[in-house]
Amino acid sequence: MPRLNRDIILHNIAEAREELQNIEKMLNSDQRLDPITFQVAMQHAFHHLNFAWNIRYWPSRRYANLAHADFEQAGSFPDDLQFDDD
């Protein structure tokens, strides 16, 4: 099994966490959270979670020089995650 690229995973998890914390701050404050702002923030968080999973084995060089097709592939919802039906 290939080695996980911990640096790529860490970077993307940190970005997703930061976005989720921003959403949480808005919800815990008097700051207005409209549906569009919420949608954009969630898309940003999912983007980084998808990247963390989809490129977990990619070499850092490939990540640093993403082609458009790589960006699309890495940002898509993973098709290799299994969820229980229960």
Summary of the structure (lengths in Angstrom):
residues: 86
radius of gyration: 15.0
end to end distance: 28.9
largest distance: 48.2
contacts: 189
relative contact order: 0.17
helix: 65%
strand: 0%
